[in-house]
Amino acid sequence: MYFAAGPYPRLWDEFRHFGPVGTSRFDHHDPPPATQDRGLLYAAERAPTCFAETFQATRTINRARRDPWLVAFAVERDVRVLDLQGLWPTRAGASQAISSGPRPRAREWSRSIYAQYADVDGLRYPSSMFGGAIAFALFERAEDAIPRRPVVHLPLTHPGLQWPIRRIVAELGFNLV
């Protein structure tokens, strides 16, 4: 999911090269916040996870504000991700709190993973907003894996999304505007 309008509009396949951003858990950007070579794209296996993660601050899905779009795509090559859902965090000296605890600490882990695992394209982690459903933080190393065209690319105002969004809102207990 991405916002096509508002203060920080982006394209669906655009990695964010500004960071670290205080609200983002796995930004691997070097502080202080600035535009840099490191880029990040957050994604999830299922659409409801995207809604929960994107609208968590207000718990209101606003289908028009900032022109939100839903995108589905299949990567064009195998993407090597470090799985933070398994035992790796424990063996590395962390815990599952890396995916739900303080974000500054998770960003430190992400920077360290990025520096120490040059062959890793990103992180696979349990969403703390959608019951541990799978989410991804893809590093700019995965930019060449993103296709030129998505499978699905619809604004949240699209009539065909009305009922699926209503189901997601009910499941999450969020509001809908």
C-alpha atoms as one frame of an Amber mdcrd trajectory, in Angstrom:
protein
   0.000   0.000   0.000   1.253   3.468  -0.774   0.070   7.083  -0.819   0.092
   8.836  -4.200  -0.617  12.290  -2.706  -0.015  14.243   0.479   3.223  15.465
   2.024   5.334  12.476   0.899   3.782  10.992  -2.270   5.457   7.956  -3.804
   5.086   5.463  -6.610   4.045   1.893  -5.870   7.487   0.448  -6.587   9.538
   3.271  -5.091  11.840   2.432  -2.199  12.002   5.151   0.468  15.545   6.527
   0.545  14.890   9.057   3.301  15.368   7.818   6.818  15.443   6.639   9.414
  11.823   7.588  10.084  10.764   7.422  13.723   7.502   5.607  13.031   9.115
   2.860  10.936  10.396  -0.230  12.714  13.067  -1.657  10.422  14.585   1.398
   8.728  18.211   0.460   8.130  19.163   4.018   7.188  22.062   5.605   9.036
  21.100   8.424  11.419  20.505  11.315  11.323  17.448  11.255   9.033  18.462
  12.197   5.489  18.152  11.083   1.898  20.724   8.343   1.343  21.629   5.365
  -0.827  19.876   2.969   1.536  16.245   2.415   0.602  13.369   0.449   2.064
  10.027  -0.897   0.899   7.565  -2.359   3.386   5.219  -5.095   2.117   3.110
  -7.990   3.396   1.875 -11.378   2.223  -1.796 -10.410   2.627  -3.738  -7.196
   2.033  -5.325  -7.012   5.525  -1.837  -6.813   7.033  -1.092  -3.814   4.821
  -4.242  -2.068   6.030  -3.422  -2.754   9.699   0.162  -1.546   9.338  -0.622
   1.502   7.188  -3.526   2.843   9.247  -2.395   1.793  12.728  -1.801   5.327
  14.053  -5.373   6.542  13.513  -7.129   3.158  13.345  -9.243   4.746  10.637
  -9.037   3.648   7.030  -9.534   6.804   5.023 -10.082   5.695   1.431  -9.424
   9.170  -0.026  -7.011  11.141   2.181  -3.541  11.165   0.594  -4.874   8.983
  -2.274  -4.008   5.495  -0.905  -3.521   2.637  -3.398  -3.450  -1.104  -2.908
  -0.849  -3.019  -4.894  -0.109  -6.711  -5.332   3.014  -7.925  -7.096   5.169
 -10.991  -7.495   8.917 -10.582  -7.213  10.892 -11.328 -10.384  13.684 -13.201
  -8.666  14.219 -15.059  -5.437  14.567 -12.545  -2.626  16.725 -13.626   0.269
  15.200 -12.460   3.539  16.232 -13.078   7.120  13.303 -14.636   8.984  12.751
 -12.845  12.287   9.794 -15.062  13.148  11.879 -18.120  13.917  14.719 -18.674
  16.364  17.222 -16.376  14.646  16.505 -13.406  16.957  17.057 -15.549  20.064
  20.297 -17.031  18.705  21.495 -13.529  17.773  20.883 -12.146  21.278  17.489
 -10.527  20.693  13.944 -11.891  21.044  10.585 -11.741  19.288  10.273  -8.256
  20.800  12.354  -7.094  17.827   9.064  -7.127  15.881   6.922  -5.497  18.557
   9.167  -3.709  21.053  10.821  -0.293  20.875  11.335   0.824  17.277  14.728
   2.511  17.837  16.141  -0.834  18.994  14.640  -2.643  15.964  16.255  -0.034
  13.675  19.621  -0.709  15.341  19.159  -4.428  14.659  18.166  -3.705  11.058
  21.294  -1.585  10.497  23.462  -4.297  12.027  21.835  -7.058   9.951  22.272
  -4.941   6.813  25.986  -4.422   7.560  26.752  -8.013   8.558  24.668  -9.909
   5.978  25.518  -8.419   2.585  23.623 -11.200   0.795  20.326 -10.503   2.593
  17.745  -8.505   0.602  15.508  -7.727   3.569  13.649  -8.962   6.610  10.632
 -11.248   7.017   8.853 -10.505  10.293   5.579 -11.064  12.148   3.307  -8.031
  12.020   2.570  -6.737  15.499  -0.592  -5.141  14.084  -2.161  -8.182  12.428
  -1.683 -11.157  14.723   1.796 -12.077  13.573   0.915 -12.235   9.855   3.966
 -12.095   7.613   5.359  -8.710   6.618   8.558  -7.691   4.854  11.064  -4.874
   5.031  12.933  -5.055   1.728  16.289  -3.315   1.436  17.296  -1.508  -1.752
  19.240  -4.653  -2.610  15.854  -6.057  -3.703  14.983  -3.201  -6.081  15.778
  -5.336  -9.125  13.295  -7.972  -7.896  10.318  -5.613  -8.114   8.437  -6.040
 -11.409   7.744  -3.190 -13.807   4.014  -3.870 -13.572   2.007  -5.040 -10.564
  -0.665  -7.737 -10.631  -3.170  -5.458  -8.839  -3.001  -1.666  -8.686  -6.181
   0.015  -7.425  -7.019   3.177  -5.503  -8.841   2.449  -2.246 -11.738   4.464
  -3.692 -12.242   1.837  -6.421 -15.824   0.480  -6.198 -14.578  -3.109  -6.368
 -12.700  -2.640  -3.085 -15.689  -1.359  -1.115 -16.768  -4.725   0.357 -13.294
  -6.199   0.872 -12.307  -3.046   2.771 -15.482  -3.232   4.877 -14.586  -6.830
   5.830 -11.057  -5.774   6.775 -12.384  -2.851   8.839 -14.715  -5.202  10.723
 -11.914  -7.718  11.306  -9.544  -5.043  12.632 -12.105  -3.054  14.593 -10.969
   0.079  12.723 -13.168   2.911  11.443 -13.843   3.629   7.773 -14.073   7.027
   6.086
